Amino acid sequence: MVQAPPHSMSSNSWAPARPPRNAPPVRINLYSDTQTRPTPAMKEAMMRAEMGDEQHGDDPTVWELCDRMAALTGKEAAVFLPSGTMCNVIAILTHCQKGDEVVAHETSHILGSEGGTHAALTGVQIMGLKGARGMFTPDDLRAAIRPKTRYTPPQKMLEIEQTANIGGGGIWSLDTLNTLTDIAHEQGWATHMDGARLMNACVGAKISAADMVAGFDSVWLDFTKGLGAPLGAVLCGSHEFIGQAWRWKQRLGGSMRQGGICAAACIYALDHNIERLADDHANAKALARGLAQIEGVVVEDPDTNLVFFDIKGTGKSVPPAAVHAARPGHNGQRPGRARGGPACIWT
């Protein structure tokens, strides 16, 4: 349930390594909610999908998905993209110019998990704010506002990750979100939500997606995590914003042809997989209770479907624990994800 440090195929390759040939079969995969697989019913929906050419605007299933996502989030329009990372990149490219500054949490996905793409492609700099569980306060945001002089980078966007991934799947409260977006808009900034696990937050807090993101100029939802689709994310915003985002979608290679076969999986997820996220949350809490009974293990109480725990108190380090967990005698489980001493599990 923990993972040794990743390694590449060679010293000059960043490609992921293939699983060892003699690896035991995976019986229970707690590595990540990104490991979900399409169900037979989802695959059937994909096979029945009506398709066209998305680049030409005549794929009806893609349009249906975009219309439904715009309605779900209370926005005017939406665009279907291959990944959540591309959603973040396109949002920043659309909202900002080179040399601008984005304010986000120091553990945000845009800072630590997108390969430095914002330095490489968007030309913005990101100010990382501190705060427990991947979240900061309105006072933290106010303190981060720079004076508008020629010496400082123009601050143009506030970015929030809901739920806070490295914060253990923590849910930002609606009051905090609304206060933060009010502060940002007072400064003339755009507001963007990384909604990779937005529906986990909505289900956990019992708040509609439209209410949760009402203060944000753009937001996206990832379908490849707890919602079980094989690929895809949808970025939502105003008609003008989405119209400009399409330029970057084309430039970055995100325009598809018969995209409806994948959009159909996302539509199936909207119809069948949102309510069952509550089961994931209940399973995460059950797992956390069990781990807390192991002497020396410290567990964070999960808000949603991520379970973070620290094994340093057991006297064991992560790599030996990873080997131990992967032995066939331990249900053949593959390692989960770890961060030095602490580790985390997505359910």
Secondary structure in CASP SS format (residue, H / E / C, confidence):
PFRMAT SS
TARGET T0000
AUTHOR 0000-0000-0000
METHOD secondary structure of the structure
MODEL  1
M C 1.00
V C 1.00
Q C 1.00
A C 1.00
P C 1.00
P C 1.00
H C 1.00
S E 1.00
M C 1.00
S C 1.00
S C 1.00
N C 1.00
S C 1.00
W C 1.00
A C 1.00
P E 1.00
A C 1.00
R C 1.00
P C 1.00
P C 1.00
R C 1.00
N C 1.00
A C 1.00
P C 1.00
P C 1.00
V C 1.00
R C 1.00
I C 1.00
N C 1.00
L C 1.00
Y C 1.00
S C 1.00
D H 1.00
T H 1.00
Q H 1.00
T C 1.00
R C 1.00
P C 1.00
T C 1.00
P H 1.00
A H 1.00
M H 1.00
K H 1.00
E H 1.00
A H 1.00
M H 1.00
M H 1.00
R C 1.00
A C 1.00
E C 1.00
M C 1.00
G C 1.00
D C 1.00
E H 1.00
Q H 1.00
H H 1.00
G C 1.00
D C 1.00
D C 1.00
P H 1.00
T H 1.00
V H 1.00
W H 1.00
E H 1.00
L H 1.00
C H 1.00
D H 1.00
R H 1.00
M H 1.00
A H 1.00
A H 1.00
L H 1.00
T H 1.00
G C 1.00
K C 1.00
E C 1.00
A E 1.00
A E 1.00
V E 1.00
F E 1.00
L E 1.00
P C 1.00
S C 1.00
G H 1.00
T H 1.00
M H 1.00
C H 1.00
N H 1.00
V H 1.00
I H 1.00
A H 1.00
I H 1.00
L H 1.00
T H 1.00
H H 1.00
C C 1.00
Q C 1.00
K C 1.00
G C 1.00
D C 1.00
E E 1.00
V E 1.00
V E 1.00
A E 1.00
H E 1.00
E C 1.00
T C 1.00
S C 1.00
H H 1.00
I H 1.00
L H 1.00
G H 1.00
S C 1.00
E C 1.00
G C 1.00
G C 1.00
T H 1.00
H H 1.00
A H 1.00
A H 1.00
L H 1.00
T H 1.00
G C 1.00
V C 1.00
Q E 1.00
I E 1.00
M E 1.00
G E 1.00
L E 1.00
K C 1.00
G C 1.00
A H 1.00
R H 1.00
G H 1.00
M C 1.00
F C 1.00
T C 1.00
P H 1.00
D H 1.00
D H 1.00
L H 1.00
R H 1.00
A H 1.00
A H 1.00
I C 1.00
R C 1.00
P C 1.00
K C 1.00
T C 1.00
R C 1.00
Y C 1.00
T C 1.00
P C 1.00
P C 1.00
Q E 1.00
K E 1.00
M E 1.00
L E 1.00
E E 1.00
I E 1.00
E E 1.00
Q C 1.00
T C 1.00
A E 1.00
N C 1.00
I C 1.00
G C 1.00
G C 1.00
G C 1.00
G E 1.00
I C 1.00
W C 1.00
S C 1.00
L H 1.00
D H 1.00
T H 1.00
L H 1.00
N H 1.00
T H 1.00
L H 1.00
T H 1.00
D H 1.00
I H 1.00
A H 1.00
H H 1.00
E H 1.00
Q C 1.00
G C 1.00
W C 1.00
A E 1.00
T E 1.00
H E 1.00
M E 1.00
D E 1.00
G E 1.00
A C 1.00
R C 1.00
L H 1.00
M H 1.00
N H 1.00
A H 1.00
C H 1.00
V H 1.00
G H 1.00
A H 1.00
K C 1.00
I C 1.00
S C 1.00
A H 1.00
A H 1.00
D H 1.00
M H 1.00
V C 1.00
A C 1.00
G C 1.00
F C 1.00
D C 1.00
S E 1.00
V E 1.00
W E 1.00
L E 1.00
D E 1.00
F C 1.00
T C 1.00
K C 1.00
G C 1.00
L C 1.00
G C 1.00
A C 1.00
P C 1.00
L C 1.00
G C 1.00
A E 1.00
V E 1.00
L E 1.00
C E 1.00
G E 1.00
S C 1.00
H H 1.00
E H 1.00
F H 1.00
I H 1.00
G H 1.00
Q H 1.00
A H 1.00
W H 1.00
R H 1.00
W H 1.00
K H 1.00
Q H 1.00
R H 1.00
L C 1.00
G C 1.00
G C 1.00
S C 1.00
M C 1.00
R C 1.00
Q C 1.00
G C 1.00
G H 1.00
I H 1.00
C H 1.00
A H 1.00
A H 1.00
A H 1.00
C H 1.00
I H 1.00
Y H 1.00
A H 1.00
L H 1.00
D H 1.00
H H 1.00
N C 1.00
I C 1.00
E C 1.00
R C 1.00
L H 1.00
A H 1.00
D H 1.00
D H 1.00
H H 1.00
A H 1.00
N H 1.00
A H 1.00
K H 1.00
A H 1.00
L H 1.00
A H 1.00
R H 1.00
G H 1.00
L H 1.00
A H 1.00
Q C 1.00
I C 1.00
E C 1.00
G C 1.00
V C 1.00
V E 1.00
V E 1.00
E C 1.00
D C 1.00
P C 1.00
D C 1.00
T C 1.00
N C 1.00
L E 1.00
V E 1.00
F E 1.00
F E 1.00
D E 1.00
I C 1.00
K H 1.00
G H 1.00
T H 1.00
G C 1.00
K C 1.00
S C 1.00
V H 1.00
P H 1.00
P H 1.00
A H 1.00
A H 1.00
V H 1.00
H H 1.00
A H 1.00
A H 1.00
R C 1.00
P H 1.00
G H 1.00
H H 1.00
N C 1.00
G C 1.00
Q C 1.00
R C 1.00
P C 1.00
G C 1.00
R E 1.00
A E 1.00
R C 1.00
G C 1.00
G C 1.00
P E 1.00
A E 1.00
C E 1.00
I E 1.00
W E 1.00
T C 1.00
END
